[in-house]
Structure formats: structure tokens, C-alpha cells
Amino acid sequence: MNTAPLRVALFGSGRIGQVHAHNIAQHPDLELAYIADPFIDGAQALAAATGGTARVVATAEEVFADTSLDAVVIGSPTNTHCDLIRAAVEHGVAALCEKPIDLDMARVRDCEAAISGTTTPVMMGFNRRFDPHFGAIKRRIEAGEIGALEQLSIVSRDPAPAPEAYIAVSGGIFRDMSIHDLDMARFFVPEIVSVFATGSNLHCDYIAAAGDFDSAVIVLRGERGEQITITNSRHAAYGYDQRLEAFGSEGMLAASNVAPTTVRKYTATTTEEADAYQPFFLERYAAAYRGELDALVATIRAGATPSPSFADGRLALALADACEESARTGRVVELS
């Protein structure tokens, strides 16, 4: 088996592109061969920051002209995802694509039809599946430690709202933020049969002006009656709030927030004073992003079916669309 590092092209040099670029450059089984971005100055700066060996290009055509390429990581704007996935498959190059696949389900289905039957791996960037804390809970449930899963509670709150310009193109809280938690719900309960969601505007004026919500609560039901709740907010004064609780017939497993240390301070005026939680997703899910790349390498090397797959990306978007419909209409949305 060929064990030479896999040659990878990265699309996008923005915030998520920077995460991927540094992780690819540091991965022993990967070589950052290209950074592609029409904003060439940012791509050049990122190439320099990751060792200076990546070739900087402005177009996808320049990337796919290289027949020795093994994989692409797609961290460019959402409206480019479908075209880049199709191009990767057409050239026999594995793809890891950030969520969502697209904001329009019709485009997602067209893309899925175009790549159907391919053996080229297309993996979705739901990195939380590779978080060691959530992964440990999943494995222990599968080992039967808490019996049959009955209830799942997911809390995800950002430390502060995203910038106004980002909110305007994000697709809304359900497609942009909740979609990670909706995929996490499917990670534990793959078959979801109904969705009920409520959205509120409690904190941010420009989110309300954009017609979006800054707070949401989602209730899902699994095909065996499992109950799932997701609580989202665009702000949390105490930091990045990421918790998960799995309740079963014989017990419960829970993952709490992560802090830099477990040290607690006790004085005459305070007890259990602790470090602040990790500030945001870059720090909290650093290990998950690395684990995601490990999974991509393993998938390519073994010729295996990728997980999470394109279908997982489509189903998460379908749930997000159902949340939007439910929040706007006040009705439960039943899913086929």
C-alpha cells in the first residue's frame, strides 16, 4: 500500500480555511499542495503561515489540472460547495466539504444525482462526530452501558452573535448553527420522524432585522419514540456552551463544558471558582477537526465509504429546513 502523504488542495482561506490549512500542514499523512481562493492575498498569507510550500491559485481549474491530487478540502463560501464537489468527483479526487452542502435543497439533490454511483469519497465536515467527549458517549451507549437510549439533550450556545454581514448570508440559525446539532442528533438517533421548533429574538437587533432568530429550541422524535431536545442561542455571557446528555433505561451519560484546566479555587467569598470555558469553536473542537482529517485519510487509504456522508449532509439540511418551517408556522413537521 502506498504510504506517501496524500496531496491535498484547500478551497478557501477564510477562518475555517485557516483551521484546515494548519491541520493539513501538520498532519503526517497529508501534504498541503494548493490553497485556492480568488482573494489571492489571503491565500498567499495563509500559505506563508503554513510553511510556504503550498501553491497559491485563484481558480478550481488550476487545482484540478493536477492529476496527482488525492483530495480537496472545501472551506469556501456555501454557494461554491456543490460545484466543487461535482468537480472533485469528476476528477476522481476525494472531497471533505464544510456544512451546509448548500442552502437550497433542490441544488443539493441535483448534486447528489450527479455524483450518484461514484466510488470517490465525499465526506461532510460535521466535525463534532469526532469530538472525543461526544464520541466516548456514543461508544458507551453502543456498548450498552445505559441500556436503550430514551432522551438526548444537546445545548449549543455561541459566546456572541456572528457579524451582521455574516448573518445576512448564513441561511439562518437553523441552517447555519443548529445544523451541527441536528447532525449530532442523527449521530445518536439516525431516524428522525418529527420536528418541532420555536425561534425567538431576545438579544440581537440586527439578527431580528434580517428576519432570523437569535435563540431557538428544537424538539425531535426518533422512530422508536426517542425524545431529543436542542437548545441554541447566539450568545452566552459565560463563553462557548457545549453540552450533551444521553439518558437511557439504565442510566445516563453526560459531557459537560471544557475548560483549560480542572483547577478549582476555594476562598472565604467563592467556592469552586474555575477557569472560563473554551472561548469558541476553534479551541473547543480543535481535537475534532484533527480527528476529522484522520478519518478522511483512513477513508481514502481503505477505499471505504465516508462517514459522515453526502447523504448525512442532505438529511441534516432537511432537518434544518423542517425546523424553519415549524418555527414559522407553529406546527409539528412530520418527516417521511
Protein Blocks (a to p, Z undefined) as FASTA:
>chain_A
ZZbdcddddehjbfklmmmmmmmmmpmkbccfbccdfblmlmmmmmmmnnopaccdfbfk
lmmmpmkbfbdcdfbdfklmmmmmmmmmmnopacdddddfblclklmmmmmmmmgoiabd
cddfbfklmgmklmmmmmmmmnopnopafbdcdddddfbdcdfklmmmnopaklmmmmmm
mmmmmmmmmbacbdcdddddfkbmklmmnopafbdcdddddfkopacdddddfbdfkbcc
dddddddfkbccddddddfblcdcddfkbghiacdddfblmlmmmmmmmmmmmmmmmmmm
nopacdddfklmmmmmmmmmmmmmmmmnopacddZZ
